[in-house]
Structure formats: structure tokens, C-alpha cells
């Protein structure tokens, strides 16, 4: 019975991710995830000396491990980083990173860092996949620290060409 319940939970999660992705692509729902600030204030841990906090208990240990692996993959495979007025855009080759992976990452990241606004774009006839992280003033140092963004703008291109 436990194996059946776990299988159902996995299937339900895949169906939820697929439905969310479909709604995101169709523009039916916004990508911004609501904050649970009031409920989780006591569970938050300050990750830097700023007003931005990560709720480290928002994900189970298994979810946190999977999210860390996906975060590392995204950091490794990003092809270009573009600084924006209120955050950063990370660009990927869709053959390296899928929309499903970005959607899964956004859902998990939104649980622990609800202050982010997330934007996923599929551009250039399907040859460019972009993830933009934005928030209110002061977010850039947090993003640079958490997502290993080089301080020197000449380092924003990561060795790959073609984009």
C-alpha cells in the first residue's frame, strides 16, 4: 500500500508540474508565486545581511537535495547572464535545460524564496530558454551570492558560443 501511495504521489506531482507548465505557457496563470511570509516567519533563516530571507524548512530534505542538484545544473549550464534593472536573466540552450526543469526549479525556489518574481521565456524559435529572477530593490547582491554571478561583467559570458 505504501508503494502504491508513493507511486500515486509521484504521478500526481508529474501531472501537477505538467498542468502548471501548460497554464504558464498559455499565459493563464502568472509565474509570480505568492509569499507565505506571515505563516513562515519563525522558520526563516537570514542568508545574508539584507531584507531577503530563505525559508530553509519549506522543502523536505529530499526536495532540498533535488533542488540543490537542479540549481547546480542550472548554474553549470547557463550560457549567458544578463543583468536587468531589478535582477538577472540566465540564458540556456534548450538542448541542455528543459522548460520542465526550469518550471520545477521555479516551484521549489518559490517555496523557500517567495520574494522572487520568476519569468521563463522560450525565444528565438525555440533556440533560447531564459530564466529571469527579479524582485524589489536590493535583490542583486542576493542573486549574485546565491547563484554565483561573477562580479565582473566581462565574466558574464560562460565559454560557450552560439547565443
N, C-alpha and C positions, 0 to 999 in steps of 0.2 A: 504494500500500500504506500509506503514511504517513497519507493522508487517511482511509482505512478504519480504521486503528488509532485515530486521533483520534476518529472517529465512534463507534467501539465504546466508547472510554473515556468519552465524553460520555454515551452511552446507559447504560453501566454505572453512572456516577455518579448519573444520574437515577433509575435503578432502586434503587440503594443508598439514596438520600435518601427515595424513596417507601416502601421497606421499613422503614427506620428510623422514619419518621413513623408508619406503621401500627402498628409494635410499641410506639412511645411512646404512641400514643392508646389502644391496647388495654391498656396497663399491663404488657406482657410484659417490657420491659426498663426499668431505671431511667434517668433522664435524666442522672444524675451520670456524668461521663466520667473514666476512670482517669488518674492522673498518671503521666508518664514521667520523673519527676524524676531518677532515677539516670542514665538514658541521656543526658539533655539538659542536665545541669548546666553543662557547658562552653559551651553555646550560648545560655544565658540572659543577658538583659540586665536590669539593675535599672531599673525605670521610675520609682521614687520611693524615698525613704529608708524602706523598710519591708521586711517579710519576703516581700512578694508580687513575683514576677518574671514578666516576659513572655518567652517563647521566640520571639524575632523571626524565627528561622530555621525555625520549624515550618511556615510556609506559603511556597509558592513566590512569586516576585514577582507572578505573575498572580493567584494565590489571595489574596495580601495586598491587591492593588488591588481585587479584587472584594469582599473582606471590608470594606475601608475604605468603599467605596461603600454597602454594605448597612448598615454601622454608622452612617454619616451619615444614611441614610434613616430608620433607626430613631430616632435622636436627634431628627430633624426632625419625625417623625410621631407621636411619643408624645403621648398626650393627658393623661396624668396620671402623676405619680411618687409612689409611696407608700414611705416609709421603714419598714423592718421591723426586728426585733430584730437581725438579723445580715446586713443588706444593703438592697437596694431592689427594688421592683417597678415595672416600666414597663408602662403600660396603653395599648393600641392599639385602634383601630376596625378590625375585620376587613376592612372595605372598603378600608382604606389599606395594611394589612400582612397577609400571609397566614401561616398556620401553617407552610407550606413555607419561607417566607423566614426565620421565626424558627428553624426546625429547621436550616436551612443555616447561619445565623449561629452557633447553639449549637455545631454540629460544628466549625466553623472556630475559634471562640473557645476551645473546649475544647482544641484543639491548642496554642495559644500561651499560654493561661492555665488550666492544668489544676487550679488550686487552687479554681476556682469550682464551686459547685453550681448547676445550672440547673433551673428549673421553668417549664414552659409550661402555662398554663391557658386553656381556652376556656369562658367563663362567660356568664351571663345569656341563655341560649337562643341563643348564637351571636353576641351583640352586643358582646362584650368579649373581647379577646385579651390575655393578660398574660404577661410575661416577668419572672421573679424571679431575681435574682442574689444568691447568698448564699455565705458562706464562714466561716472561723473569725474570732474577734475581731480587729479591726483592719482589716477589709476596707473599711469605709465610706469612709474618705478616698481609697482607691484608686479605688473606683467613682465617687465624686464627681468626681475628677480626670479619669479616662479617659472617662466618659460624660456629662460636662458637666452634672452635677446642681447646681442652684443651692444656695448655702449657706443662703439664707433660705427657710424652709419656706413662706412665703406665695407664693413663686415656683414652687411645685411643680405648679401648675395652669397649663397652657400654652395659654391663649387660646381653646381650643375648649370647647364645652359639650356636654352630652348624655350624659356618663358619670357 
